[in-house]
Amino acid sequence: AQRVTQPEKLLSVFKGAPVELKCNYSYSGSPELFWYVQYSRQRLQLLLRHISRESIKGFTADLNKGETSFHLKKPFAQEEDSAMYYCALYSGGYQKVTFGTGTKLQVIP
Amino acid sequence: KAGVTQTPRYLIKTRGQQVTLSCSPISGHRSVSWYQQTPGQGLQFLFEYFSETQRNKGNFPGRFSGRQFSNSRSEMNVSTLELGDSALYLCASSQGTGNEQYFGPGTRLTVT
């Protein structure tokens, strides 16, 4: 069965500091990983997906199959990055999307 | 394109009652998924419908059910409501399961 783990419920960083939101997954097949973000009073929305290999709002995430991780990183945190972040795994074999429990990022001014 | 819409936005029910929530996906999207979001449990998958067929189901009791109509609109029903069912219920649509999901604003259900 597939599983997504986000070990931190809350991550607090100072503005300008680097950010790393951790995501580990378990899936025996070839995964597709996503990061979704939910800003205050806004809808949950896609931030980025690993197959696109792009940087969105300064965030990047690299799929590490050896460590089964897909950590979200940003070199310098901004106050507007404060939000809830969810890592999600699409398992083609099961045709199913599994979300992690989410990490709340709090950027301290 | 209009986004995913959910009705009603807020609902207050009493224990033991039943409730039906509605979701209208983005035009052209055939997959609709439902999630329960709570502060303690995060986002939990309820079920997914694709072309009127339930394709996946999460670990929720049988009191939670759903369906999808030929126009891809979906409804979710919860019978015999319990206090623990109080949550934000999110609907998401996509062109297919592995594609980007577009979320609705959610229905806030409060069970008293």
Interface residues (C-beta under 8 A of the other chain):
Chain A: E32 F34 Y36 R43 L44 Q45 L46 R49 Y86 Y90 G92 Y94 Q95 K96 V97 T98 F99 G100 T101 G102
Chain B: G3 S33 Y35 Q41 G42 L43 Q44 F45 E48 R55 N56 L90 A92 T97 G98 E100 Q101 Y102 F103 G104 P105 G106
